[in-house]
Amino acid sequence: MALVKPLTKFSNGAPKFGSNPGSPKTRASSMLRMSARAETAAAAAKKTPKKAPKTPPKETLLAPRFYTTDFDEMETLFNTEINKNLNEAEFEALLQEFKTDYNQTHFVRNKEFKEAADKLQGPLRQIFVEFLERSCTAEFSGFLLYKELGRRLKKTNPVVAEIFSLMSRDEARHAGFLNKGLSDFNLALDLGFLTKARKYTFFKPKFIFYATYLSEKIGYWRYITIYRHLKENPEYQCYPIFNYFENWCQDENRHGDFFSALMKAQPQFLNDWKAKLWSRFFCLSVYVTMYLNDCQRTAFYQGIGLNTKEFDMHVIIETNRTTARIFPAVLDVENPEFKRKLDRMVEINQKLIAVGETDDIPLVKNLKRIPMVAALASELLAAYLMPPIESGSVDFADFETQLVY
């Protein structure tokens, strides 16, 4: 592993990186058509892998999820005869933005992809494959949800339906591009099997709005931060996919802007005490999930020259500032105590993982987990109960598009 430059200080929304060594949209690895386990990494780069039998995906709490919702309620929410808050002019403007399709010709591969993949060997190769796999699954999850919403809302609100359909186009393009990346490593994610085998998590429409908005915005800040870092530190540019992140993250941001408009059209999701509680809950869920996931994969971030925790905190802080423009309340993530709680959660999660890797019988493992789960729940509750930041404005739209362009 090469020396790593840690992410140190941030100014004006752009990261700056030091020179010292850094510290340390799913569960689909079982569905990859992979080479035989006995093959070495060097041999795998030269040989065409054998297809492994399809097995049910392993479910974990931290892996990307597939979502479904109450489509009948969605139709009611976007019925222009029922909901007078729908701003048709705003949605028409957003539709034209999506129709422009700025990235129609952006995702074009070249021979550098395969050449770079062949050079990646050892642990970094393995963790990079996992990055592509998880990212592909997350993007494909968005494609499925948006496609179904586009289909179901076609008669109720054709404009909103078409926007959902165009967002599904973007997500499918991202997923396909990532899956092509896996082919550089002699792998492929069976998206058809994934559609049938995955369990779907049901969220009510308002929860879909909160969670998906956060997912798109945090995706923007992750991609743009990595892109800017690698532009400044090209020696860590180990695979060409990162060159596409600048335009790619603009898709993520446009999707987030659309969900901002959807929430503005449903003021009952933003203007009462319940909305404040749910907003903080989803912020905490998304931030903690990302932090714990990434801290399990520090080898990936080290490989591209990033300090995992500092990278994550930058992404969390910037996402939180963006989210504060629409959510009625957000977490005080810039309070040092918030990061201390995240770090304690990482320690507890590492202990839980260690217990799961022992040879103890399931009963003994579960007994050992009880105090750890209780400690993790206590940290989560303490973070949630920290004094929040009152925020949000239903009249935010004038400045939202300035975030990227």
N, C-alpha and C positions, 0 to 999 in steps of 0.2 A: 504494500500500500504506500502510495506516495505521501509526502508530507502534506499536511492540510492547513489551509489558511482559514482561521476562524472568522465568523461574522462578528464584528465588534460593535461599531457605532453606526447610527443611522441619522441622516439629516435630510430634510426636505423630501421625505418619503423614499429616498434612494439609499440602498445599503452601501457601506464602505467596509472593506475587509482588510484585516491585518495580515501579518506574514508568519505568525507563530503557528505551530502544529495545533490543530483543533482537537477537542475532546469528543469523546463520543456524543372518482366520482366515483367477484371479490373472493374471497376465499375460493379461488378458482383453480388453484394449482392442481387439484385432483382431476380437473377436466382438461389439462394440457396434454396434447399428444407428444410425449417426451421420449427421449432415448432411454435405453436400458440402464438400470441403476449402476451396473458394473462399468459402464464406459467412463473414462476419464474426461476431464474438460477439454483436453487437447484433442482426443479422439472424437468427441462430440462435434467439434468444429469442422471436422473433415468428413464425417459420415452422416448419412441421412438417418434420422432416428426412427426407431420402430414406434408404431402407434400403441400407446397404452390403452387398456380398456377403460371405458368411461365409468366413473364411480361417483356416488353422491357427494356433493361438495361439503366440506367441513365447515360447520357454522361456529363463529365466534362473535363475541359482543363487539369487537373493534373493527371487524371487516366491513367493507362497503356493502350496502343493502339495496335490495330491489323494493320499490314502493308501489302501493296501490292506494286508492282513495274512494270516497263516496262520490261517484260520478253523477248521480242524480242531484246531490247537493251542489256540485259544481255547475250543473246546468241551471239551477235556480239562481246561483250567485251571479251568473253572467247573462241572465235574461234581462234584456234592456227594458222590458215592460214592467218588470218587478223591481229591479235595482236602478234607481234614478241617479246614483252616484257614478255610474259608468261614463267616463269621458271619451266619447267615440272619437273625437278629434285627436286626442292623445294616442289612442290605440291605432288609429289610422297612420299617424306619423311613425309610430314604432314599427308598424307593418312595412312601411316603405323602407325603413332602415334595414329590416331583415331581408327584404326582397333584393336590396342592393347586393347582398352576398359578397362582402369584401374579400372573403377568403376562398372564393370559388376555385381559384387556381393556385392557392398558397401551398397546399399539402402535396407537393410533388417530390418524390424520392429520387435519389441518385445513387451511384455506385459507392459513395462514401459510407452509406449506412452499413452495408455488408462488410466492408473493409474494417470499419471501426468495431463492429461486433466481433469479428474474428480476433482482434487484438485484445479484447477484454477477456481475461481468464481468471481462474481462481475464485475466491469469495466475492470479489466485486462483480464478476459476471453473473453469479447466482443471485445476488441481491438486486442487480439491475434488471434481470428477468422478472423478479418479483414486482419491481416497480412498474414495469410495462404491463404486467398481468393485472395488478390491482387497478391501475389507471384505466386500462381498457374496460374492465368490468364496471367501474364507476361510471364511465362515459356511456356504456351500453345500457346501464340502469336508467340514466336520464333519457336516452333515446326511447326506451319502452314506455316510460311514463308520459313523456310529451307526445308521442305518437298516439297513444290511446286518448289523451285529452283532446288532441286535435280532431280525432274521429268523432268523439262523443259530443263535442261542442259545435260541430259543423252547422247544425240547424238552429241552435239557440243563439249563437253569436259567431257568425262566419269570420269576422275580423280576428277575434281572439283565437278562434280555432286555427286559422291559417298561421298565426304567429307560433302557436304551439307546434304545428307541423313543420315550420321552418326551423324551430329550435331542435326538433328531433332530427332534421337534416344535419344540423351542425354536430350534434352528439354522435350520430352515426358516422359522420366523416372523421371525427376524432377517434372513435373506437376502431374504425377500420385502419386508420393510420398507425395506431398503437399495435394493432394485431399484425400489420405488415412488419412492424418493428420486431415483434416476436419471431417472425419468420427468419429474420437475420440470425437468430440464435437457434434455428432449426426447430422451432416450436410454433404452435398455433393454438389459439383459444377457440374452442367450438362454441360459437355464440348461439347456435340453434339449440344445442344441448343445454347450454347455460340457461336459456329462456325457460325451458321446461323443468329443469332440475332445481332451480333456486326457489327458496321460500320467499314469499312476498310479505313485507311489513305494511300493515294497514295504518294510515294516518288520515285523520279528518282533514278537509281542505285547508283550514286555517293553519294546521300544523305542517302541511305540505308547503304552504307559502313561507312560513318561518324557516323551515329546514332547508328548502331548496334555494331560497334567497341567500342564506348563509353559505351553502355549499358552493354556489356560483361565485360569490364575492371572495370567499377564502381561496377558491381555485385561482381567481385572478391574481391575488396577492402572492400566492405560492409561485405561479408561473413567471410573473414579472420580476420577482425577486431573484429567482434562479437565473433568468435571462440576463438581468443587469449584472449580476455577479460574474457570470461566465464571459460576458463582453469585456469586463475589466480584468478577468483572469483566464485568458484563453488556454492556458496550459492545462486547465481542468476540463476542457471541452472533450470529453471522452466518447461522445456519441452525437451525431448530427441532429437528433430530434430536438435538442435544446435550442437550436437556431430558429425553430419555428414557434417558440413560446411567446414572442412579442405579439404577433398577430393572433395567435391561438387564444391568449388570455383576453383579447378584446371580445371574442365570442362569449367567454365566460362573463365578462362585465355587461355586455348587452343583455344576456339572459337575466342577470341580476337586476338590471334596470327595468326589465319587463315585469319581474315579480314585485318590484317597488311600486309600479303602476297598478298592479293587481291589488296589492294591499291598500293603496290609496283609495281604490274604488270600493273597498270594503272597510270603512272606518271603524266598524264594530270590532275589527281585529287589532285596532291600534289605540283606541281612545278610552279604555277602561282599566280598572285595577287588574283584572284577569289577564289582559293583554301584556301588562308589565311583568307579571309573574311568568307567563309563558315565554316572553321574549328572553328574559334572563335564563330560563331553563334551557332553551335551545342554544343560546350562546354558549352556556357552560358545556352542554353535551357535545357540541361541535368542536370547541376548543380543546376540551379534555381528550376527546377521541383522537384528534390529530396529534396532540402532544405525546400521548401514550404510544400511539402507533409509530410515530417517527423515532421515539427514543428506543424502540425495539430494532430500528433499522439505521443505526448511526453509521454503519459501514457505507451505506449508499451516499449519505451526505458528506462523509469524510472523503469519499472517492471523487466528489465534485468540488471539494475545497470548502465545505461549509461546516460550521459548528452547529449541530442539530438544534440544541436548545435555544441558542441565540437567533437562529433562523426562524424557529417556530414562534418565539416571542415577538419578533418583528412582524410576522404574518398576522398573529393574533391581535396585536395592537392596531395595525393598519386596518384590518377587517373590522375591528370593534369601532374605530373612528368612522368608517364608512357606514356601518350598520346603525350607528347613533343618529344618522340623518333620517331614518325611517322608523326604527323600533322605538317604542315609547320609553323603554328603559334598557340599559346595557350594563354589563359588569364593569367594575373598576379594575381592568386588567393591568393598568399602569401602576397600581399599588404594589410595591415589592412583596407584600404578603401573598398576593395572588400567585406569583411565580413560586414562592416557597411551598404553597399548597400543591401546586402542580408537581414539583419535584418530589414531595412526599408521596404523592400518588404513583409516580414512576417507581419509587423504591418498593412500595407495597405491591405494585403490579409485577415487578421483577421477582418478588418472593412467591407470588401466586404462580407465575410461570415455572419457577424452580420446583414447586410442589408438584405441578402437573407432570414434570419430567422425571420424577422419582419412580421407583419400582413398587411403591406401596400399593396396597389394594385400594379400590375406589372409596371404600368407607373411610379408611384412614386418611386418604387425600382430602376428602370432604370435611372431615373433622379438623384437619390442619388449616383448611381454607377459611373456616368460620371466623376466627378472630381477624384474619387479614381482610376479608370482605367487609366486616364490620368497621375496620379502620379506614378502608377505602371509602365506604359510605359516609363515614364521619367527616372525612376531608372534603368530599363532594358537597355535603350539606353546609359545612362551614364556609366553603367558597361561594355557594349560592346565597348564603345569608349575609355576606359582606355588604356594607352599604352600597347600593347601586348608583349609577349615574342616570339621573332623569334626562331624557333626551327625546328625539323624534319630532317630526313635523309632517303633517298630512300635506303641506304645501311645499314639499322639498324639490319638486321636479326641475325647476329652472337650472339648478347647478349639477344635477346628477350626472349628466353626460360628459361633464368636464373632467371626470375622474380619469379618463384614458386618453381621449383624443387630443 
